[in-house]
Amino acid sequence: MIAKDLKSNRTPSLEVRIRRIRTEIDAIIDSRAEAVAKQSPGVPLGVIRSLLTARTPACPCAQYLEIGGEADEAGGRLPASR
């Protein structure tokens, strides 16, 4: 019984945690893209998303940090262009 309790309380594997984080990041980036799209009628959502993530195309974690991460999430603000 103790062994079962220990197994159920184990931390998910690194792969599982990464997949969960990437899913969460994708949702945040999609939300930011939708907010910008509301201010930019006529610009396709995919184009806006690509522009938001273009600086760091290979890594969702880097994309999240580049667009402001949690610091701007509450206010819905996008970071100023560099």
Contacts in CASP RR format, 6 or more apart in sequence:
PFRMAT RR
TARGET T0000
AUTHOR 0000-0000-0000
METHOD contacts of the structure
MODEL  1
MIAKDLKSNRTPSLEVRIRRIRTEIDAIIDSRAEAVAKQSPGVPLGVIRS
LLTARTPACPCAQYLEIGGEADEAGGRLPASR
11 17 0 8 1.000
12 20 0 8 1.000
21 60 0 8 1.000
21 61 0 8 1.000
22 60 0 8 1.000
22 61 0 8 1.000
25 60 0 8 1.000
25 61 0 8 1.000
25 63 0 8 1.000
25 64 0 8 1.000
26 60 0 8 1.000
28 64 0 8 1.000
28 69 0 8 1.000
28 73 0 8 1.000
29 49 0 8 1.000
29 52 0 8 1.000
29 53 0 8 1.000
29 60 0 8 1.000
29 63 0 8 1.000
29 64 0 8 1.000
29 67 0 8 1.000
30 49 0 8 1.000
32 52 0 8 1.000
32 67 0 8 1.000
32 76 0 8 1.000
32 78 0 8 1.000
33 45 0 8 1.000
33 46 0 8 1.000
33 48 0 8 1.000
33 49 0 8 1.000
33 52 0 8 1.000
34 45 0 8 1.000
35 76 0 8 1.000
35 78 0 8 1.000
36 48 0 8 1.000
36 52 0 8 1.000
36 78 0 8 1.000
37 43 0 8 1.000
37 45 0 8 1.000
37 48 0 8 1.000
40 48 0 8 1.000
52 63 0 8 1.000
52 67 0 8 1.000
52 78 0 8 1.000
53 63 0 8 1.000
53 66 0 8 1.000
53 67 0 8 1.000
55 63 0 8 1.000
55 66 0 8 1.000
56 62 0 8 1.000
56 63 0 8 1.000
56 65 0 8 1.000
56 66 0 8 1.000
57 63 0 8 1.000
66 79 0 8 1.000
67 78 0 8 1.000
67 79 0 8 1.000
68 78 0 8 1.000
68 79 0 8 1.000
72 78 0 8 1.000
72 79 0 8 1.000
END
